[in-house]
Amino acid sequence: MATLSRRALLMAVSLAPGMRLRALAGQTRTPGLAISLDEFVRLSERLVGRTTLDERAAAAYFNALTADPATGPLLARLAQDPGTDLMSAHLALERTIIEWWYTGTYSVAGERRLATHTGALVWAALGMPAPGNCTGPFGAWARPPRPIV
């Protein structure tokens, strides 16, 4: 029976967080996936027209989408060649990605989950802060909202 030395154990424990961070940051492709997290973020930025997106929400959406093996090739096609020959499946996936970013929610196995409330893009589109979020000095809630033009 092989035993694990103290040095080998410490090395394994110290390297594990770095490997997880690299995977979350999308610096490497996940085996079997046709798209990385960085490519997914660039695709999302193109679809929603924003340049700074929440990294945690991006990771949640990416993991939810890539949990289905059939979605990987569709994502890769959208990320690499956003040309004209898109099928209805590609267009539906684009709509899903946009919906998730604007609502801050996503689906896993048919169950809705919350990725972000205050970071949902709908609040910026409406020109108002997310409900339940303190965004001004004391008493700011008492002033009437700005008119939407």
PLY file of the C-alpha trace (Angstrom):
ply
format ascii 1.0
element vertex 149
property float x
property float y
property float z
element edge 148
property int vertex1
property int vertex2
end_header
0.00 0.00 0.00
1.39 3.39 -1.04
1.42 6.18 1.48
1.27 9.86 0.81
4.15 11.79 2.29
3.57 14.97 4.23
5.37 17.00 1.55
3.25 15.52 -1.27
0.07 16.25 0.68
1.07 19.86 1.32
1.99 20.35 -2.35
-1.36 18.95 -3.51
-3.31 21.11 -1.06
-1.38 24.28 -1.96
-1.78 23.79 -5.73
-5.49 22.95 -5.71
-6.83 26.52 -5.22
-4.69 27.84 -8.07
-6.01 25.21 -10.45
-9.60 26.06 -9.50
-8.96 29.78 -10.02
-7.47 29.19 -13.47
-10.50 27.12 -14.43
-12.90 29.79 -13.14
-10.99 32.53 -14.90
-11.34 30.67 -18.19
-7.64 30.73 -18.92
-7.78 27.13 -20.01
-10.39 25.21 -21.91
-12.34 22.65 -19.99
-11.72 19.22 -21.53
-14.54 18.22 -23.86
-15.88 21.78 -24.20
-15.61 23.73 -27.40
-15.55 27.16 -25.72
-13.74 28.74 -22.77
-15.13 31.09 -20.14
-13.21 34.02 -21.68
-14.78 33.32 -25.07
-18.21 33.11 -23.42
-17.68 36.51 -21.76
-16.65 38.06 -25.11
-19.75 36.53 -26.74
-21.94 37.89 -23.94
-20.39 41.35 -24.24
-21.18 41.34 -27.96
-24.76 40.16 -27.39
-25.69 42.59 -24.60
-23.60 45.53 -25.80
-21.72 45.95 -22.50
-17.99 45.75 -21.90
-17.89 45.02 -18.17
-19.89 42.03 -17.02
-20.03 40.37 -13.61
-17.46 37.55 -13.53
-19.37 35.43 -11.00
-22.58 35.66 -13.00
-20.63 34.82 -16.18
-19.20 31.70 -14.53
-22.68 30.65 -13.32
-24.22 31.13 -16.78
-21.30 29.40 -18.49
-21.47 26.40 -16.15
-25.25 26.13 -16.59
-25.00 26.27 -20.38
-22.12 23.83 -20.66
-23.78 21.33 -18.31
-25.71 20.24 -21.40
-23.25 18.59 -23.83
-25.31 19.68 -26.84
-24.88 23.37 -25.99
-21.06 23.42 -26.25
-20.90 23.26 -30.07
-23.67 25.86 -30.36
-21.78 28.22 -28.05
-18.54 27.65 -29.95
-20.25 28.43 -33.26
-21.72 31.66 -31.85
-18.42 32.74 -30.29
-16.20 31.97 -33.26
-18.36 32.87 -36.25
-21.27 35.21 -35.57
-22.07 35.26 -39.29
-25.32 34.75 -41.08
-25.78 30.97 -41.32
-27.28 30.61 -37.85
-29.92 28.01 -37.15
-32.93 28.61 -34.94
-31.09 26.77 -32.14
-28.31 29.37 -32.28
-30.81 32.22 -32.19
-32.66 30.66 -29.25
-29.36 30.30 -27.40
-28.54 33.96 -28.09
-31.93 34.97 -26.67
-31.35 32.79 -23.62
-27.95 34.36 -22.91
-29.39 37.88 -23.26
-32.34 36.99 -21.02
-30.06 35.59 -18.33
-27.87 38.70 -18.29
-30.84 41.08 -18.09
-32.80 39.14 -15.46
-29.84 37.90 -13.41
-31.38 34.43 -13.30
-30.55 31.19 -15.10
-31.85 27.62 -15.35
-30.25 24.34 -14.36
-32.24 21.20 -15.09
-35.43 23.26 -15.41
-34.92 24.98 -12.03
-34.51 28.78 -11.97
-31.57 30.10 -9.96
-30.38 33.58 -9.06
-26.91 34.63 -10.20
-27.20 38.32 -9.31
-29.95 40.70 -8.28
-28.21 44.05 -8.19
-26.01 43.18 -11.18
-28.89 42.29 -13.51
-28.70 44.52 -16.58
-32.41 45.36 -16.43
-31.80 47.97 -13.72
-29.30 49.89 -15.84
-31.68 49.67 -18.81
-34.49 51.13 -16.68
-32.18 53.79 -15.23
-32.94 52.87 -11.65
-31.23 51.00 -8.83
-32.24 47.46 -8.00
-35.08 47.33 -5.45
-33.86 46.70 -1.93
-30.48 48.25 -2.67
-29.20 51.34 -0.81
-27.83 53.61 -3.50
-27.80 57.09 -2.05
-27.47 59.17 1.08
-29.92 58.93 3.93
-33.42 59.89 2.77
-32.68 59.51 -0.94
-35.73 57.28 -1.25
-37.99 60.22 -0.32
-37.12 62.20 -3.46
-39.23 61.53 -6.56
-37.54 59.41 -9.25
-36.00 61.00 -12.30
-38.33 61.02 -15.28
-37.52 58.49 -17.99
-36.96 60.25 -21.28
0 1
1 2
2 3
3 4
4 5
5 6
6 7
7 8
8 9
9 10
10 11
11 12
12 13
13 14
14 15
15 16
16 17
17 18
18 19
19 20
20 21
21 22
22 23
23 24
24 25
25 26
26 27
27 28
28 29
29 30
30 31
31 32
32 33
33 34
34 35
35 36
36 37
37 38
38 39
39 40
40 41
41 42
42 43
43 44
44 45
45 46
46 47
47 48
48 49
49 50
50 51
51 52
52 53
53 54
54 55
55 56
56 57
57 58
58 59
59 60
60 61
61 62
62 63
63 64
64 65
65 66
66 67
67 68
68 69
69 70
70 71
71 72
72 73
73 74
74 75
75 76
76 77
77 78
78 79
79 80
80 81
81 82
82 83
83 84
84 85
85 86
86 87
87 88
88 89
89 90
90 91
91 92
92 93
93 94
94 95
95 96
96 97
97 98
98 99
99 100
100 101
101 102
102 103
103 104
104 105
105 106
106 107
107 108
108 109
109 110
110 111
111 112
112 113
113 114
114 115
115 116
116 117
117 118
118 119
119 120
120 121
121 122
122 123
123 124
124 125
125 126
126 127
127 128
128 129
129 130
130 131
131 132
132 133
133 134
134 135
135 136
136 137
137 138
138 139
139 140
140 141
141 142
142 143
143 144
144 145
145 146
146 147
147 148
